[in-house]
């Protein structure tokens, strides 16, 4: 791969998805795009670049972008945000939305859907407490191919064993051949939609809670600022934003403030001042050998 070819593909990725690749990621570019080359009956990465340069085929470019922006996801990833969701966000919003009985949640860059389904399982476990409520979970991603996987709700044994607590696996997932399928009851709680985070999110509507975790790390600072500004515009004053553990708004956006005593969860500047339930005690204790928050353990 020449430097010119690397820069050419990187510019496409930056323009189409916001993804920023540094020179040390050349190996990743080749490994992910070689299957794309083979799909288009090309022998090498160089042939793929040549095809894009000469034909500018939108379908080929789309495959390239999808291959490079598909990132891993797993159930109850990092666990702490899901504790915060149940113990901070939901109690506050249930109280604040008592009249409308409506809450909307956005799982941005949702990949194959595990985050959205994890949230749906939490809501399902709350049962009667949410009777009569309309709670929407919308998962969006740039990749139509990965979104189809999310909609199908089919996962490998490795995927369901990675982060998904046994009680929830037994309750909400059924084995189908060598795959595991999310129950219809849980799948019906999550909508999936193809969406580019670089676009104005206004058509998606307002959201009370936004999960945009482990996404900003792939963007340069101007793109991070743009994405956060778009999210802020779609949130009410008492809304919540979740970012990844390695992500921050410091020096990037003045539209959000970290909730006191918490990590990775933000409110709009001038909006939420402090946690309403979780306090500063930290995460709920876990039983040995379980990744499940204590309040879910049977």
N, C-alpha and C positions, 0 to 999 in steps of 0.2 A: 504494500500500500504506500503510495506516495503522500507526501505532506499535502500536496494540492488536492488529491482525492479525499483525504481525511477532512480537510477544511471545507471542501465542497459539501460533503454529507453533513458535517456539523452545522453548517449554515442552514441547510434544509431543516434539520431537527430543531434548531433554535427558532427559526421563523414559524414552523408549523406547530411546535409543541412547547417551546420555551426551554426545552432540555439543553443543558450546557455540558458539553463533554470537554475534558482537558486532554492534553496530549498523551497522558499515561493510560487513557482508556481506549487506545487504538485497538488493543487486543479484543476488547468487548465489542467494538464495532464489527470487526471481522467475524467473530464467533456468532454473533446474533444475526448478521446479515447474510452469511453463507447459505442458511436454509432458504432465505428469500431468493437468493440467486438461483438455487436449485429449483424452487417453485416455478420460476420463469424460464427454466431450461437453460440456465447459464452455468458455465463451468466454474467461474471464479468471482471473487469480490470485484476485481477490476472490470470484469465484463458487466457486472451490475451497474457500476458507476458509469461506464461507457453508455449503457442503454439509457440511463436517466439523462445524461448529458445530451444525447442525440435525439431522443424521442420525447423527453419530458412527460412521460406517461403518468397520468395522475394515479392510476391503480397501482403502479409499481412504487411510486413515491409514498402512497398510503401504506403499503405493506412495510416499507422501510421504517416509517414513523411508528407504526404499531409494534414492530419487532423491537424497537429501541425504547419504547415507553411502557412496555408491559413489565410491571414489577411485582414481586412476590407479595402475597397477603396470606394471613392465617387467622384462625378464629381466636378471639379474645387476645389479640396481640398486645403484649406488655401488661395486660390485666388492669393496671392502675387506672387508665382512662375509663374503663368500664365500671370500676368502683365509683369514680367521680361522677360518671353519668347517672348512676342509680342513686347515689347518696347526696349529691349536690344539685345537679341540674333538674332531675325529675321532681323532687320534693318542692323546689322553688317554683317551677313552672306549673305544676299541678295546682299550687295555691294561686299563682298569678293568672292562670287561664281557667279558673273555676267556672266562669260564665260561658266562655266559648267552648270549653272542653276540646280544644284542638291544639296539637303540637306538631310542628314539621321539623324533620331532621334530614340533613344533607350529608351523605357520605361521599366526599369529593375524591376523585381519582380512586374509585372503589376497586379497581382491578377485578378479580374473579368473585367478588361479592361477600367474602367472609366477614368483613367488618359490619356490613348492613345486616347480615343474618345473625351475627352475635347480638346486635342491638335488638333485633326482633325477638330473640330468645329471652333477653332480659325483660322486655315488655310483656311477653307471654307469661313469664313466671310471676309477674305482679298481679295477674288475674283480676279479681274483683275490684282491686284498687283503681283500675283503669276502665271499669265497666262504663259504657256510655261515651267514652272518649274516642275521638278520631285522631289517630297518630299516624302520620305519613313518614315513611323512610324512603328517600330518593337517593339511589346510588348512581353516580355519573362517572364516565371514563371516556377517554379519547378513542379507545380501541373498540370497534364494533365486534371484533372476534372475541376479545376477552369478556365483553358484556354478554355475549351469547352464552358463554360458560357460566357466568353469574346467573343469568335467567334460568338456565337448565338446572342449576343447583346440584350438579353432580361432581363429586370429589373422590380422589383416591384415598386409600386407607391411610397413607402417610399424611395427607392433608387433614383428615378428620382427627387423627391422633395428635396433630400438632396444635396444641392450645385448647382444643375442645374438651371440656370436662366430661367424664364418663356419664354422669347423670343426665346431662343435656344431650349427649350423643344417643343414649338409649331412648330418650323421650322424643327427640325431634328428627332423627335421621334413620333411614332404613337402608339396608344393604340391597343393592341391585346388581347381581353378578359380582364383578370385581370392583364396582364403584359403590359410593354411598350417596344417597339422595336426600336432600332437605325436604322435610314434610311440606305438603301443600299449605298447611296452616301457617307455617313460617314464611314460605315463599310468597304467599299472598300479601304479606305485610311490607314487602320491599318492592319498589318500582325501580327499574333500571332505564337509564337514558344516555345516549351518546352525547357527550359534551366536552368541549375544549375549554380548559380553565383560562385560556388567553382571551376568550370571548366575554362580552358583557353578560353576567348571569341573570339579568333582569327577567328574561323569559321563564326562568325556573321558579320565580316567585320568592316569597320571604321564607326564612328559616329561623326557628328558635334555637336550634343547635346545629353547629357545623363541625364535622370531622374532616380535617384537611391534614392528615398526619403523614409524615415522611414523604412529603411532596415538594415542599419549598427547598429542600436540600439539593434538588436537581436544577434549580433556577439561579440565574444571576440576580443581583440586587434589584435592578429596575423591574424585572419580571416578578420578583417576590412582592415588591411594593404594589404593582398593578393588580396582582391576584388578591392580595389582602384588601385592597381598596374595593374591589368588586364584591368580596365576601361581606365586608362591613356594610356596604350599601343594602345588602339583602337581609340584614339582621335587625331585630328590634332592640330597643335600649337595654333590655334585660336578657339578651341572647348570650349564648356561650359558643366559644370557638376552641376546638382541640387541635393542638399541633403536636408533632412528634417530639420525643424526648431530646433530640439534638437540634431542635429548631427554636427560634426565638423571633420576636418582633422588634427587639432592640436595634436601633439604628436602621430599621427597615420601614416601620410604619408607626405613626403616632395615633392610629385609630383604635388600638387595643391596649389593654393593661392586664398584666398577670393577676389572677386572683390571689389575694393574700394567703400565704401559707401553703400554696399549691404549686404544682409544676405541670406545665403543658396545657393549662386550661385558662382561657382569657375571656374577659368581657369587653364591651365597647368602652372606650375612654369616657369617663363621666357617667357610666352606667352602673353595672354591678360593682360594689365596693368590696365585698368579702363573701366567702363561702357561707351558705345558709345552713348546711347540715354537717358536712364532713369535718369542719373545723380545721385545726392544725395538727390533728392526732396522727395523720398519715394514713396509709392504706389499711383496710380491714385485715385482720389476721387470717392466715390460711392454714389449713391442715397440712401436715407433712405429706408430701407426695402428690398434692393436688394443686392445679393451677386455677381452681375455681374459687371465686370470692366466697367467703364463709356463708353469706346469706343465701347461696344457691345450693349448698351441700345438703343432700338428703340424709 
